[in-house]
Amino acid sequence: MSKNRAPRAGVVGWPVDHSRSPTIHRHWLKEFGLPGSYERFAVRPGEFPSFAVQIGRADLVGANVTAPHKEAASRFCDRRTPVAEALGAVNTLWRQDGLLWGDNTDVAGFLANMDESAPGWTTRTKLGVVIGAGGAARAIIYALKARGFDRIMVVNRTLSRAEAVVAHFGAPTQAASWPDLRAALKEADLLVNTSLLGMAGQPPLAIDLDPLPDSAVVADIVYVPLRTPLIEAARARGLRAVEGLGMLLHQAAPGFARWFGARPSVSPALRALVEAEVLGTRVEAQ
Ligand SMILES: NC(=O)c1ccc[n+]([C@@H]2O[C@H](COP(=O)([O-])OP(=O)(O)OC[C@H]3O[C@@H](n4cnc5c(N)ncnc54)[C@H](OP(=O)(O)O)[C@@H]3O)[C@@H](O)[C@H]2O)c1
């Protein structure tokens, strides 16, 4: 990094206009009074390598990675943290001793949000039900494995994709299709939605939560809208429900600390700022 210029970081994706990361990192830069900037880098699919080689040169200290580059970033890195290695997807990049490093902070972000929003949520860990089998599902499954769930059931519209995830993670994950869901909910300690259902512009996740035990916790990692139909239904049913925005805020912290040298916190002020931005989001935004 140049000694004379303030550090720069940013989020790389295609498209990247929808990303909330600039709001989060700029808030922290201002809060700490640090010199530096955080930008959006619109990089087309296939052009990730020509972007990534610039990291660690001049003033560009690192980047967050969003769709569709997370897998390409993982392949392109010289070194990955154990969690990034296990997920095959990278969302945070930096250069160290000349080598490009990649981390995946979605796991830590999900766990920090759960710990903060539903203290004691791992008191019961017999069965966790995960809806969806995309990239985000992998981070949630890794997190539930790390917290010692006895069984993790992956329910997905396309069963073969759930089976591929289960083949990747092994025990204690198992694949299931929609008709299996009702029976599984009767025993579930935790239900997490990682599918697109409930997101603005998508159909709601319309499932009956009645079979869930009264002690069950429901989490939705979708954060546009802030309170999805699943979250509303869980609260109406009297269950503890964890919204997705906190995961987004917490997953940003490790990158900031690495690039700008200060350990940020997820304050009420930051939450209010990003909530206001999400509330202003048009329905078609993702
Ligand atoms: N809070 C956070 O920090 C955070 C972090 C990461 C992601 N997310 C959110 O998590 C969600 C998923 O992201 P992702 O990267 O995992 O996406 P993805 O890889 O595209 O996976 C999408 C998943 O949704 C399912 N799905 C899509 N449309 C469906 C429908 N109409 N009916 C049933 N299932 C449907 C897909 O099922 P098929 O396999 O059958 O297509 C797949 O399992 C997004 O809303 C994203 O914003 C939040």
The ligand as an SDF file (V2000), in Angstrom:
LIG
                    3D

 48 52  0  0  0  0  0  0  0  0999 V2000
  -28.3710  -11.5880    5.8210 N   0  0  0  0  0  0  0  0  0  0  0  0
  -27.2550  -11.7700    5.1450 C   0  0  0  0  0  0  0  0  0  0  0  0
  -26.1740  -11.2980    5.5050 O   0  0  0  0  0  0  0  0  0  0  0  0
  -27.2790  -12.6210    3.9210 C   0  0  0  0  0  0  0  0  0  0  0  0
  -26.0990  -13.2080    3.4260 C   0  0  0  0  0  0  0  0  0  0  0  0
  -26.1710  -14.0070    2.2850 C   0  0  0  0  0  0  0  0  0  0  0  0
  -27.3930  -14.1810    1.6350 C   0  0  0  0  0  0  0  0  0  0  0  0
  -28.5070  -13.5910    2.1410 N   0  0  0  0  0  0  0  0  0  0  0  0
  -29.8080  -13.7820    1.4850 C   0  0  0  0  0  0  0  0  0  0  0  0
  -30.0520  -15.1610    1.3650 O   0  0  0  0  0  0  0  0  0  0  0  0
  -30.8630  -15.4200    0.2250 C   0  0  0  0  0  0  0  0  0  0  0  0
  -30.2610  -16.5670   -0.5950 C   0  0  0  0  0  0  0  0  0  0  0  0
  -29.0000  -16.1770   -1.1150 O   0  0  0  0  0  0  0  0  0  0  0  0
  -28.0860  -17.2440   -1.9080 P   0  0  0  0  0  0  0  0  0  0  0  0
  -26.8300  -16.5170   -2.2670 O   0  0  0  0  0  0  0  0  0  0  0  0
  -27.9810  -18.5220   -1.1750 O   0  0  0  0  0  0  0  0  0  0  0  0
  -28.9510  -17.4870   -3.2260 O   0  0  0  0  0  0  0  0  0  0  0  0
  -28.8570  -18.7240   -4.2390 P   0  0  0  0  0  0  0  0  0  0  0  0
  -27.5030  -19.3570   -4.1730 O   0  0  0  0  0  0  0  0  0  0  0  0
  -29.3400  -18.1920   -5.5460 O   0  0  0  0  0  0  0  0  0  0  0  0
  -29.9220  -19.7990   -3.6760 O   0  0  0  0  0  0  0  0  0  0  0  0
  -31.2850  -19.5140   -3.7550 C   0  0  0  0  0  0  0  0  0  0  0  0
  -32.0810  -20.5830   -3.0090 C   0  0  0  0  0  0  0  0  0  0  0  0
  -33.4580  -20.1660   -3.0000 O   0  0  0  0  0  0  0  0  0  0  0  0
  -34.2610  -21.2140   -3.5520 C   0  0  0  0  0  0  0  0  0  0  0  0
  -35.3880  -20.6180   -4.2740 N   0  0  0  0  0  0  0  0  0  0  0  0
  -35.3380  -19.5740   -5.1530 C   0  0  0  0  0  0  0  0  0  0  0  0
  -36.5770  -19.3100   -5.6230 N   0  0  0  0  0  0  0  0  0  0  0  0
  -37.4110  -20.2330   -5.0510 C   0  0  0  0  0  0  0  0  0  0  0  0
  -38.8040  -20.5000   -5.1350 C   0  0  0  0  0  0  0  0  0  0  0  0
  -39.6030  -19.7520   -5.9300 N   0  0  0  0  0  0  0  0  0  0  0  0
  -39.3270  -21.5110   -4.4080 N   0  0  0  0  0  0  0  0  0  0  0  0
  -38.5430  -22.2570   -3.5940 C   0  0  0  0  0  0  0  0  0  0  0  0
  -37.2060  -22.0610   -3.4740 N   0  0  0  0  0  0  0  0  0  0  0  0
  -36.6520  -21.0640   -4.1840 C   0  0  0  0  0  0  0  0  0  0  0  0
  -33.3430  -21.9730   -4.4680 C   0  0  0  0  0  0  0  0  0  0  0  0
  -33.8850  -23.2670   -4.6960 O   0  0  0  0  0  0  0  0  0  0  0  0
  -33.4790  -24.1340   -5.9970 P   0  0  0  0  0  0  0  0  0  0  0  0
  -32.1890  -24.8050   -5.6570 O   0  0  0  0  0  0  0  0  0  0  0  0
  -34.6150  -25.0620   -6.1490 O   0  0  0  0  0  0  0  0  0  0  0  0
  -33.3600  -23.1470   -7.1500 O   0  0  0  0  0  0  0  0  0  0  0  0
  -32.0580  -21.9710   -3.6430 C   0  0  0  0  0  0  0  0  0  0  0  0
  -32.1100  -22.9560   -2.6360 O   0  0  0  0  0  0  0  0  0  0  0  0
  -30.9700  -14.0710   -0.5070 C   0  0  0  0  0  0  0  0  0  0  0  0
  -32.1900  -13.4630   -0.1570 O   0  0  0  0  0  0  0  0  0  0  0  0
  -29.8120  -13.2650    0.0530 C   0  0  0  0  0  0  0  0  0  0  0  0
  -30.0510  -11.8650    0.0220 O   0  0  0  0  0  0  0  0  0  0  0  0
  -28.4860  -12.8300    3.2650 C   0  0  0  0  0  0  0  0  0  0  0  0
  1  2  1  0
  2  3  2  0
  2  4  1  0
  4  5  1  0
  4 48  2  0
  5  6  2  0
  6  7  1  0
  7  8  2  0
  8  9  1  0
  8 48  1  0
  9 10  1  0
  9 46  1  0
 10 11  1  0
 11 12  1  0
 11 44  1  0
 12 13  1  0
 13 14  1  0
 14 15  2  0
 14 16  1  0
 14 17  1  0
 17 18  1  0
 18 19  2  0
 18 20  1  0
 18 21  1  0
 21 22  1  0
 22 23  1  0
 23 24  1  0
 23 42  1  0
 24 25  1  0
 25 26  1  0
 25 36  1  0
 26 27  1  0
 26 35  1  0
 27 28  2  0
 28 29  1  0
 29 30  1  0
 29 35  2  0
 30 31  1  0
 30 32  2  0
 32 33  1  0
 33 34  2  0
 34 35  1  0
 36 37  1  0
 36 42  1  0
 37 38  1  0
 38 39  2  0
 38 40  1  0
 38 41  1  0
 42 43  1  0
 44 45  1  0
 44 46  1  0
 46 47  1  0
M  CHG  2   8   1  16  -1
M  END
$$$$
